[in-house]
Amino acid sequence: MSKFFPPPTSTKIHSDVELIAYECQDTLVQLVYLPPGANFPLHEHLESQMGMIISGRLEMNVNGTKEIIEPLQQAYIANAYVPHGSVNIFSETAIVFDVKRIVNTLPSAKPDEVFLKVSPRKDEITGFLCWSVVASWFEIAITEIPPGGIIPIQQSAREEMGIILNGKLIMTVENEQQPLAYGSIYYVPTDVIYGGYNSSDETVSLVKILIPLHSDLSYQNTALNQRTGRSLTTS
């Protein structure tokens, strides 16, 4: 089993919600398919969690604050033990990615807002247009890679996870190379060499999840024992 290209684990929740999970060492990345009417009450857990809609729409409730989140327009944040839940009040299935991690942020870090909108910028490495969200323990960058576009070979300064939203992206991490299509994940630990290439004839949308070094895990036996219901839909 590859550490850099984790295989998916698919489960059904409440018989109609599909959950596809990827273990990236100490971080869990999940794709959740929520059909119309799916309703999950407020719940909380040890891990900090953030997420974003890939397609469809969803009403998200974080600690009593509700907002309709649109595809790739804003992220929600529910840090450790903050109640959160969701309901799909719309007529189409919502596809969500969420990320969970036990986090110790710096004491000086400002409290996160519940909902953060993406902002346009230029990717410093590739020069491609991207949209990003920055919070206390993560950054999300949505990058458009044109046909033939290259992600230059580089050494990671922080942990990076990437979700492919369309087309095909050839990714090389250390000495492993994989062609990745929709829903595939790659994982780059800190200080590892990696790069990529858009081998398809369409622009590839890539969601990058970046975890800075100060977001260290708090390793506790009780914490590890609670890593059971780690999705948008469970407590």
Secondary structure, DSSP 8 states (H G I E B T S, - for coil): --SSS---EEEEETTTEEEEEEEETTEEEEEEEE-TT-EEEEE--SSEEEEEEEES-EEEEETTEEEEE-TTTEEEEE-TT--EEEE--SSS-EEEEEEEE--B--TT-----SEEE-EEEE-TTT--EEEEEE-SS-EEEEEEE-TT-EEEEEE-SSEEEEEE-SS-EEEEETTEEEEE-TT-EEEE-TT-EEEEEE-SSS-EEEEEEEE-TT-B----HHHHHTTTS-STT--
